[in-house]
Amino acid sequence: MRIHSIENILLEVPLRKNFGGSTYDVLTRSTIITRMRTSQGLVSEVYNGDNRDNGPEIVNIIQNEIAPLVVGEEVMQIERLWEKMLPLANRNRNRKLVMEAISCVDTALWDLMGKACGVSVCALLGGYRARMPIITIAGYYEKDKTLADLAREMEWLKSVGMAGCKVKVGGLSPEQDAERVAAARDGAGDDFILVVDANRGWNVADAIRFSRLIEHLNIGWFEEPCHWYDDAYMMARVREATRIPINAGQSEITSHGVRRLLDAGAVDFVNIDASECGGITEWKKAAAMCATHGVQMAHHEEPQIALHMLAAVPHGSYVECFANPERDPLWDKLITNRPAIKDGMIDVPQGPGFGLVLDESMIRKYRVN
């Protein structure tokens, strides 16, 4: 079964307000749909990523550089095709964009392989479990948002079925953000998973001070606590100083970057993103390394694909989504057959591949290419 053609659809949905963190702004929800067609008529249906600035360039890389390499090749030879695509990143260029382009193609290949075999991607990867706990990313910094508002937000998240929440921190002083996390715990109650994400917002001293202020609140992990320029070394120091597990990896674009975190003793969880690191083929390598180091797997957003990957391995932890439809209208409306979320759990789709059916009217409305 050979690859016949590749179509990419770039979507961009304007958001009603800024959903940024300590070091970035989010004003749109963007993604790339990849429809790879085979000689036997199968078509992939999957979307990857949220690159709000470089979507057209990623599509250009796929169409003009990757497609000539893979069209006509056998779908099932995923490892060989991945090795064939990787040298495109060796040139002096923005390699992250190349890895995102490879991710789109690689993910489509896994979807096609599942469809050809009649099984889910989760089953192809190991099929360890059939459902996963799901948490949301929320607790954003917003103008005039009070501690009471934050507590009420956690109550609402529980009411819509979330098992937990990742609260944004790192944009204020450790003391101010500790107050916000305490308010979130008050609103959520003791049976709610609470994790925090600084988005590389602090130096070592501030990260350690913050962690000690919130240790008593039963925090599941402290994500990307320290600045980007020496993050592995600095995270290792924070990890030594706190009982809270450390999570990182979403800023890495290869499994080799994950090895760097493991070698430094910097992490307890790794949340490398298969839409940014070269796809599922590369994610598998990172997951295998983490298994041998006793490190759990998370995933940066992307529940439509992360659900299959994390459920496939014994050391998968939680799927992340955006429960607020204003933050992620694609997760809310694009997938017409999205599994229901109930009591903090979501079922893995059992259809072949990723099992996604996408809303064509939404695609027409927000398509920008």
Rosetta blueprint (number, residue, H / E / L):
1 M L
2 R E
3 I E
4 H E
5 S E
6 I E
7 E E
8 N E
9 I E
10 L E
11 L E
12 E E
13 V E
14 P E
15 L L
16 R L
17 K L
18 N L
19 F L
20 G L
21 G L
22 S L
23 T L
24 Y L
25 D L
26 V L
27 L L
28 T E
29 R E
30 S E
31 T E
32 I E
33 I E
34 T E
35 R E
36 M E
37 R E
38 T E
39 S L
40 Q L
41 G L
42 L L
43 V E
44 S L
45 E L
46 V E
47 Y E
48 N E
49 G L
50 D L
51 N L
52 R L
53 D L
54 N L
55 G H
56 P H
57 E H
58 I H
59 V H
60 N H
61 I H
62 I H
63 Q H
64 N H
65 E H
66 I H
67 A H
68 P H
69 L H
70 V H
71 V L
72 G L
73 E L
74 E E
75 V L
76 M L
77 Q L
78 I H
79 E H
80 R H
81 L H
82 W H
83 E H
84 K H
85 M H
86 L H
87 P H
88 L H
89 A H
90 N H
91 R L
92 N L
93 R L
94 N L
95 R H
96 K H
97 L H
98 V H
99 M H
100 E H
101 A H
102 I H
103 S H
104 C H
105 V H
106 D H
107 T H
108 A H
109 L H
110 W H
111 D H
112 L H
113 M H
114 G H
115 K H
116 A H
117 C H
118 G L
119 V L
120 S E
121 V H
122 C H
123 A H
124 L H
125 L H
126 G L
127 G L
128 Y L
129 R L
130 A L
131 R E
132 M E
133 P E
134 I E
135 I E
136 T E
137 I E
138 A E
139 G L
140 Y L
141 Y L
142 E L
143 K L
144 D L
145 K L
146 T L
147 L H
148 A H
149 D H
150 L H
151 A H
152 R H
153 E H
154 M H
155 E H
156 W H
157 L H
158 K H
159 S H
160 V L
161 G L
162 M L
163 A L
164 G E
165 C E
166 K E
167 V E
168 K E
169 V L
170 G L
171 G L
172 L L
173 S L
174 P H
175 E H
176 Q H
177 D H
178 A H
179 E H
180 R H
181 V H
182 A H
183 A H
184 A H
185 R H
186 D H
187 G H
188 A H
189 G L
190 D L
191 D L
192 F L
193 I E
194 L E
195 V E
196 V E
197 D E
198 A L
199 N L
200 R L
201 G L
202 W E
203 N L
204 V H
205 A H
206 D H
207 A H
208 I H
209 R H
210 F H
211 S H
212 R H
213 L H
214 I H
215 E H
216 H H
217 L H
218 N L
219 I E
220 G E
221 W E
222 F E
223 E E
224 E L
225 P L
226 C E
227 H L
228 W H
229 Y H
230 D H
231 D H
232 A H
233 Y H
234 M H
235 M H
236 A H
237 R H
238 V H
239 R H
240 E H
241 A H
242 T L
243 R L
244 I L
245 P L
246 I E
247 N E
248 A E
249 G L
250 Q L
251 S L
252 E L
253 I L
254 T L
255 S H
256 H H
257 G H
258 V H
259 R H
260 R H
261 L H
262 L H
263 D H
264 A L
265 G L
266 A L
267 V L
268 D L
269 F E
270 V E
271 N L
272 I L
273 D L
274 A L
275 S L
276 E L
277 C L
278 G L
279 G L
280 I H
281 T H
282 E H
283 W H
284 K H
285 K H
286 A H
287 A H
288 A H
289 M H
290 C H
291 A H
292 T H
293 H L
294 G L
295 V L
296 Q E
297 M E
298 A L
299 H L
300 H L
301 E L
302 E L
303 P H
304 Q H
305 I H
306 A H
307 L H
308 H H
309 M H
310 L H
311 A H
312 A H
313 V L
314 P L
315 H L
316 G E
317 S L
318 Y L
319 V E
320 E E
321 C E
322 F L
323 A L
324 N L
325 P L
326 E L
327 R L
328 D L
329 P H
330 L H
331 W H
332 D H
333 K H
334 L H
335 I E
336 T L
337 N L
338 R L
339 P L
340 A L
341 I E
342 K E
343 D L
344 G L
345 M E
346 I E
347 D E
348 V L
349 P L
350 Q L
351 G L
352 P L
353 G E
354 F L
355 G L
356 L L
357 V L
358 L E
359 D L
360 E H
361 S H
362 M H
363 I H
364 R H
365 K H
366 Y H
367 R E
368 V L
369 N L
